[in-house]
Amino acid sequence: MGIVFAVISGKGGVGKTTTSANLAIGTAIEGKKTVVVDFDIGQRNLDMILGLENRVVYDITNVMDGDASLKQALIKDKKQDNLYFLAASQTKDKSALDKERVKKLIDQLKEEFDYIFLDSPAGIEGGFEHTILYADNVIVVVNPEVSSIRDADRVIGLVDAKSHKAKEGEKVGKFLVITRIDPELIEKGEMISTEDILDILSINLLGKVPEDKRVIDASNTGKPVILHESSKAGEAYSRIAKRLCGIDVPFVDVEIAEEKGFIKKLTGLFK
């Protein structure tokens, strides 16, 4: 049976969909048969980040309504043999989801895939609740800023209150991904450090992703940043994906500016 990861955030614009796409690709590269599902009904964006917008014929609501089979709706990525995508509907709203149909879909996906990533809408609307409902784990995406962390703390509480596993007395795994880390702003005290974020949220750190202009370029071109060889963010997502696959990968301190990090290494040679 596959493992379900709901990728969530308290607010929009923190890199949640980018994280969903890149981790799905990363785990597929590591040999896991992976599907990433867009649960943001009415606001479909994941297809563009993956570069698959022109291949969408059927979507998640077509499958739930019985207008298409899961096999018909799944899009196989041309570059990654292990990667599949299920699109959200652009014409319906979040009321198209209901508990029974979501469970049926998740059960089907768990039978076929090793890893299932559910890209949740931001906030706490119905779409969010359906995304976390049958998740085995949640990946909480935040930026190092007060509003993002405050809202993330709220959605973590909702996972404990409303997910099926939590209601059954089982533990839902909770993992943190911090995106858009700018070392210079952290040094100036204008951005919250990882240690402070972990103190506030009290969940396991999965990875840290530095600010990288290539993320925007990747979104615009439909080539996820994990596939860019020179991208620091891409390297970070690759490390996170490896950790999800059980590979022991050391954490890289992306909170140190490159120049200072180099000087620190250099001076260390003469000690």
Buried (B, 14 or more C-beta within 10 A) or exposed (E): EBBBBBBBBBBBEBBBBBBBBBBBBBBBBBEBBBBBBBBBBBBBBBBBBBBBBEBBEBBBBBBBEEEBEBEEBBBEBEEBEBBBBBBBBEEBBBEBBEEEBBBEBBEBBBEBBBBBBBBBBBBBBBBBBBBBBBBBBBBBBBBBBEEBBBBBBEBBEBBBEBBBBBEEEEEBBBBBBBBBBBBEBBBEEEBBBBEEBBEBBEBEBBBBBBBBEBBEEBBEEBBBBBBBEEBBBBBBBBBBBBBBBEEEEEEBEBBBBEEEBEEEEEEEEEE
